[in-house]
Amino acid sequence: MYTRLLGTLDEGMLRTEHSLAEARVIYELATREQPNASAVAGALGMDHGYLSRILQKFETAGLIKRKVSKSDSRSTDLVLTRRGRAAFTTLDSLSDQHAGAILGSLAPGDRGQLIRSIRTVEQILAKPDELRPPATVLRPHRPGDMGWIVHREGLLYAEEYGWDETFEALVARIVSDFISNFDSRRERCWMAEVDGQPAGHIFLVKHPDEPGTAKLRLLFVEPSARGKGLGNALVTECVRFARSCGYKKITLWTQSILVAAHRIYEQAGFRMVKQEAHRSFGHDLIGQTWELDLMDSGRTHEALGE
């Protein structure tokens, strides 16, 4: 199935004159700094004699040339010629088109499932030093996300803090209001995914009573994705968007026990301006209001690392 889907049994890879092995060698030569035969053979797990025959073919065809390495005069680097670069560009473009044809007809949910399945195969079969870091993306919300948000927030806060179903009801109202009154010019929900699987979210909405002020709501990161900077990335994206929209201030409401979130807010430049005790979600809590003055551009830029 894989060989048929990817066309690896075709006479030429992606209908070019190059075999799959030759295409992989060209890719390594194009993307490595100062590549040499040993590095390419090691990266591909390829027999040195087989690689030597491929390189000789490339040299005869004018695709590569050899030159003395700048870092070690005893070593020879392999360099793609202009013709070799053109061959790489063709293969790279055709590869993108081929992948697009396979993935383009899939629903977003099916793409996510495919990514997770491929990742599972990789984790089982690959050696530890061959595993790539998980792919993390932030994307806009889409149908089905709001139900996931309510479910995960309600369940996780019940498990970690013992909050009752009234918190889940609050989250449901927040996401319902967001969808019902969504202003795409000045509001956003970002979903964070790790290897195609939901791992967190955050909202930025207009403050109903204060023109020029935005509200940051429902910062959430899955336990499995914590400690990797995902919360910082979500808050940073919120702040950047708010500034681009011309908001003067961002405010948020949180609880004193959510200390991990406080560190993220402080790093982004937020400061606590008020706190008061209240009874909510079945517990006695201390609510806190935090604010970020977007007009103080120097502090904001420094906090965001810009």
MISE-714142 format. One record per residue (C-alpha): residue in three letters; x, z, y; residue number from 1. Coordinates in steps of 0.02 Angstrom, whole numbers. Layout:
residues N
ALA, X, Z, Y, NUM
...
***
This chain:
residues 306
MET, 0, 0, 0, 1
TYR, 139, 46, 122, 2
THR, 241, -111, 88, 3
ARG, 87, -219, 112, 4
LEU, 32, -128, 271, 5
LEU, 203, -133, 352, 6
GLY, 248, -306, 287, 7
THR, 413, -248, 212, 8
LEU, 402, -376, 71, 9
ASP, 387, -522, 192, 10
GLU, 532, -642, 196, 11
GLY, 571, -590, 374, 12
MET, 529, -425, 461, 13
LEU, 385, -451, 582, 14
ARG, 397, -639, 553, 15
THR, 575, -648, 618, 16
GLU, 730, -710, 529, 17
HIS, 790, -532, 496, 18
SER, 757, -426, 342, 19
LEU, 697, -246, 358, 20
ALA, 874, -181, 329, 21
GLU, 944, -298, 462, 22
ALA, 809, -248, 585, 23
ARG, 851, -64, 560, 24
VAL, 1036, -98, 589, 25
ILE, 995, -192, 750, 26
TYR, 889, -45, 808, 27
GLU, 1031, 78, 776, 28
LEU, 1155, -32, 869, 29
ALA, 1037, -48, 1017, 30
THR, 992, 135, 1035, 31
ARG, 1156, 225, 994, 32
GLU, 1295, 261, 1118, 33
GLN, 1458, 182, 1061, 34
PRO, 1396, 148, 883, 35
ASN, 1517, 119, 740, 36
ALA, 1493, 69, 560, 37
SER, 1510, 247, 491, 38
ALA, 1378, 317, 610, 39
VAL, 1255, 178, 571, 40
ALA, 1281, 194, 383, 41
GLY, 1257, 382, 394, 42
ALA, 1098, 369, 499, 43
LEU, 1019, 244, 379, 44
GLY, 1087, 314, 217, 45
MET, 1154, 139, 184, 46
ASP, 1297, 89, 69, 47
HIS, 1451, 46, 172, 48
GLY, 1481, -116, 76, 49
TYR, 1302, -174, 106, 50
LEU, 1315, -130, 290, 51
SER, 1481, -223, 303, 52
ARG, 1400, -383, 238, 53
ILE, 1257, -366, 365, 54
LEU, 1380, -338, 507, 55
GLN, 1483, -489, 453, 56
LYS, 1324, -595, 456, 57
PHE, 1283, -530, 631, 58
GLU, 1458, -566, 694, 59
THR, 1453, -743, 625, 60
ALA, 1283, -770, 709, 61
GLY, 1350, -705, 875, 62
LEU, 1238, -551, 878, 63
ILE, 1377, -421, 887, 64
LYS, 1558, -404, 939, 65
ARG, 1686, -270, 902, 66
LYS, 1791, -177, 1029, 67
VAL, 1911, -31, 1027, 68
SER, 1823, 134, 1056, 69
LYS, 1853, 217, 1224, 70
SER, 1849, 390, 1143, 71
ASP, 1964, 348, 997, 72
SER, 2082, 199, 998, 73
ARG, 2089, 204, 807, 74
SER, 1903, 169, 796, 75
THR, 1802, 12, 829, 76
ASP, 1634, 12, 916, 77
LEU, 1498, -116, 876, 78
VAL, 1417, -195, 1029, 79
LEU, 1266, -308, 1035, 80
THR, 1296, -470, 1127, 81
ARG, 1169, -548, 1243, 82
ARG, 1098, -641, 1093, 83
GLY, 1094, -477, 995, 84
ARG, 1002, -389, 1136, 85
ALA, 875, -529, 1139, 86
ALA, 849, -509, 951, 87
PHE, 821, -321, 976, 88
THR, 697, -350, 1118, 89
THR, 598, -470, 1008, 90
LEU, 594, -349, 861, 91
ASP, 549, -201, 972, 92
SER, 405, -294, 1054, 93
LEU, 337, -360, 889, 94
SER, 351, -186, 813, 95
ASP, 246, -113, 955, 96
GLN, 117, -251, 935, 97
HIS, 110, -222, 747, 98
ALA, 85, -34, 767, 99
GLY, -46, -66, 901, 100
ALA, -143, -181, 785, 101
ILE, -145, -45, 651, 102
LEU, -189, 101, 765, 103
GLY, -296, 12, 894, 104
SER, -449, -2, 782, 105
LEU, -446, 183, 734, 106
ALA, -556, 314, 815, 107
PRO, -459, 452, 907, 108
GLY, -502, 577, 771, 109
ASP, -437, 461, 636, 110
ARG, -274, 435, 733, 111
GLY, -250, 622, 742, 112
GLN, -282, 640, 556, 113
LEU, -160, 500, 520, 114
ILE, -24, 583, 625, 115
ARG, -51, 750, 539, 116
SER, -46, 669, 368, 117
ILE, 117, 577, 405, 118
ARG, 190, 739, 473, 119
THR, 142, 829, 312, 120
VAL, 229, 696, 205, 121
GLU, 383, 709, 317, 122
GLN, 390, 899, 304, 123
ILE, 377, 893, 115, 124
LEU, 503, 755, 82, 125
ALA, 629, 761, 224, 126
LYS, 782, 872, 231, 127
PRO, 774, 1010, 363, 128
ASP, 905, 928, 474, 129
GLU, 808, 764, 470, 130
LEU, 645, 836, 538, 131
ARG, 604, 786, 716, 132
PRO, 532, 911, 841, 133
PRO, 341, 910, 853, 134
ALA, 269, 784, 976, 135
THR, 175, 872, 1118, 136
VAL, 57, 782, 1238, 137
LEU, -66, 833, 1373, 138
ARG, -220, 723, 1385, 139
PRO, -390, 722, 1475, 140
HIS, -541, 793, 1385, 141
ARG, -651, 684, 1276, 142
PRO, -812, 707, 1174, 143
GLY, -798, 848, 1049, 144
ASP, -667, 947, 1146, 145
MET, -788, 1068, 1229, 146
GLY, -858, 1128, 1063, 147
TRP, -681, 1157, 1000, 148
ILE, -638, 1255, 1157, 149
VAL, -788, 1372, 1141, 150
HIS, -755, 1398, 955, 151
ARG, -569, 1436, 971, 152
GLU, -584, 1547, 1126, 153
GLY, -727, 1648, 1050, 154
LEU, -641, 1669, 882, 155
LEU, -464, 1706, 943, 156
TYR, -513, 1835, 1075, 157
ALA, -621, 1922, 947, 158
GLU, -475, 1928, 824, 159
GLU, -339, 1978, 948, 160
TYR, -435, 2091, 1069, 161
GLY, -599, 2132, 985, 162
TRP, -705, 2049, 1120, 163
ASP, -886, 2020, 1071, 164
GLU, -994, 1864, 1075, 165
THR, -1032, 1884, 1262, 166
PHE, -858, 1815, 1297, 167
GLU, -896, 1662, 1191, 168
ALA, -1058, 1643, 1291, 169
LEU, -958, 1649, 1453, 170
VAL, -841, 1511, 1391, 171
ALA, -992, 1407, 1340, 172
ARG, -1064, 1423, 1516, 173
ILE, -898, 1375, 1596, 174
VAL, -878, 1217, 1493, 175
SER, -1062, 1172, 1513, 176
ASP, -1048, 1186, 1703, 177
PHE, -888, 1084, 1699, 178
ILE, -968, 939, 1606, 179
SER, -1132, 947, 1705, 180
ASN, -1046, 947, 1876, 181
PHE, -882, 858, 1836, 182
ASP, -796, 781, 1989, 183
SER, -658, 670, 1920, 184
ARG, -575, 657, 2090, 185
ARG, -544, 844, 2108, 186
GLU, -568, 924, 1937, 187
ARG, -482, 913, 1769, 188
CYS, -477, 980, 1592, 189
TRP, -313, 954, 1502, 190
MET, -304, 964, 1313, 191
ALA, -134, 999, 1236, 192
GLU, -97, 922, 1067, 193
VAL, 50, 953, 950, 194
ASP, 72, 812, 825, 195
GLY, -105, 753, 862, 196
GLN, -185, 924, 831, 197
PRO, -268, 1027, 971, 198
ALA, -155, 1169, 1024, 199
GLY, -218, 1225, 1195, 200
HIS, -313, 1185, 1353, 201
ILE, -338, 1226, 1537, 202
PHE, -465, 1185, 1674, 203
LEU, -452, 1159, 1861, 204
VAL, -618, 1158, 1955, 205
LYS, -680, 1168, 2133, 206
HIS, -717, 1342, 2199, 207
PRO, -905, 1347, 2232, 208
ASP, -892, 1457, 2388, 209
GLU, -723, 1413, 2464, 210
PRO, -691, 1233, 2519, 211
GLY, -508, 1190, 2495, 212
THR, -488, 1314, 2352, 213
ALA, -476, 1271, 2167, 214
LYS, -505, 1385, 2019, 215
LEU, -391, 1386, 1867, 216
ARG, -492, 1430, 1712, 217
LEU, -474, 1456, 1524, 218
LEU, -287, 1443, 1497, 219
PHE, -271, 1446, 1308, 220
VAL, -129, 1415, 1185, 221
GLU, -147, 1425, 996, 222
PRO, -40, 1561, 914, 223
SER, 54, 1429, 813, 224
ALA, 106, 1340, 974, 225
ARG, 159, 1492, 1077, 226
GLY, 336, 1518, 1136, 227
LYS, 367, 1331, 1159, 228
GLY, 327, 1314, 1344, 229
LEU, 153, 1242, 1318, 230
GLY, 68, 1369, 1432, 231
ASN, 193, 1334, 1570, 232
ALA, 165, 1147, 1551, 233
LEU, -24, 1166, 1566, 234
VAL, -15, 1276, 1721, 235
THR, 116, 1163, 1801, 236
GLU, 3, 1012, 1774, 237
CYS, -140, 1106, 1856, 238
VAL, -35, 1150, 2009, 239
ARG, 30, 973, 2029, 240
PHE, -144, 900, 2019, 241
ALA, -214, 1028, 2142, 242
ARG, -78, 986, 2268, 243
SER, -109, 799, 2247, 244
CYS, -295, 829, 2283, 245
GLY, -256, 922, 2444, 246
TYR, -313, 1094, 2389, 247
LYS, -242, 1235, 2497, 248
LYS, -254, 1373, 2368, 249
ILE, -283, 1404, 2182, 250
THR, -365, 1563, 2122, 251
LEU, -395, 1632, 1948, 252
TRP, -473, 1783, 1864, 253
THR, -388, 1865, 1717, 254
GLN, -374, 2034, 1629, 255
SER, -234, 2161, 1641, 256
ILE, -205, 2157, 1452, 257
LEU, -162, 1971, 1451, 258
VAL, 21, 2001, 1496, 259
ALA, 89, 1841, 1418, 260
ALA, -23, 1738, 1534, 261
HIS, 34, 1842, 1683, 262
ARG, 214, 1790, 1653, 263
ILE, 161, 1607, 1656, 264
TYR, 63, 1631, 1818, 265
GLU, 208, 1722, 1901, 266
GLN, 330, 1585, 1853, 267
ALA, 215, 1457, 1934, 268
GLY, 212, 1559, 2096, 269
PHE, 45, 1651, 2078, 270
ARG, 29, 1828, 2146, 271
MET, -99, 1961, 2101, 272
VAL, -206, 2002, 2254, 273
LYS, -342, 2115, 2182, 274
GLN, -390, 2213, 2027, 275
GLU, -541, 2316, 1979, 276
ALA, -612, 2400, 1825, 277
HIS, -765, 2326, 1740, 278
ARG, -861, 2332, 1576, 279
SER, -865, 2162, 1491, 280
PHE, -858, 2085, 1318, 281
GLY, -891, 2255, 1238, 282
HIS, -739, 2340, 1317, 283
ASP, -681, 2432, 1473, 284
LEU, -564, 2310, 1558, 285
ILE, -467, 2289, 1720, 286
GLY, -499, 2121, 1799, 287
GLN, -368, 2041, 1909, 288
THR, -377, 1904, 2040, 289
TRP, -221, 1799, 2062, 290
GLU, -188, 1668, 2196, 291
LEU, -64, 1529, 2232, 292
ASP, -45, 1472, 2413, 293
LEU, -14, 1284, 2401, 294
MET, 27, 1275, 2587, 295
ASP, 185, 1373, 2552, 296
SER, 269, 1216, 2486, 297
GLY, 444, 1288, 2476, 298
ARG, 395, 1427, 2358, 299
THR, 283, 1314, 2255, 300
HIS, 418, 1182, 2231, 301
GLU, 545, 1313, 2183, 302
ALA, 427, 1393, 2057, 303
LEU, 392, 1225, 1976, 304
GLY, 576, 1179, 1969, 305
GLU, 552, 1029, 2083, 306
***
